[in-house]
Amino acid sequence: MRFNETTKEAQLVSAHPGVTFDELQRETGWELTAPEPFVETAAPTEKELKLIRMIDPEGFWTS
């Protein structure tokens, strides 16, 4: 989520791989907006994964 600079409204800017805007809209209690293009969330880099695994050795956030 990010805030639209003009309207100040929260906007969905990306989704995890395999998740569509329509799926997210069905699971949300308000009307979502999204800028064009709506994109897939980028996968974490190796450096980011290494840091996550250091902070979360039990794998709570990665399993």
Sequence and secondary structure as in RCSB ss.txt:
>XXXX:A:sequence
MRFNETTKEAQLVSAHPGVTFDELQRETGWELTAPEPFVETAAPTEKELKLIRMIDPEGFWTS
>XXXX:A:secstr
 EE TTT  EE  EE TT  HHHHHHT SS     SS EE     HHHHHHHHHH TT TTT 
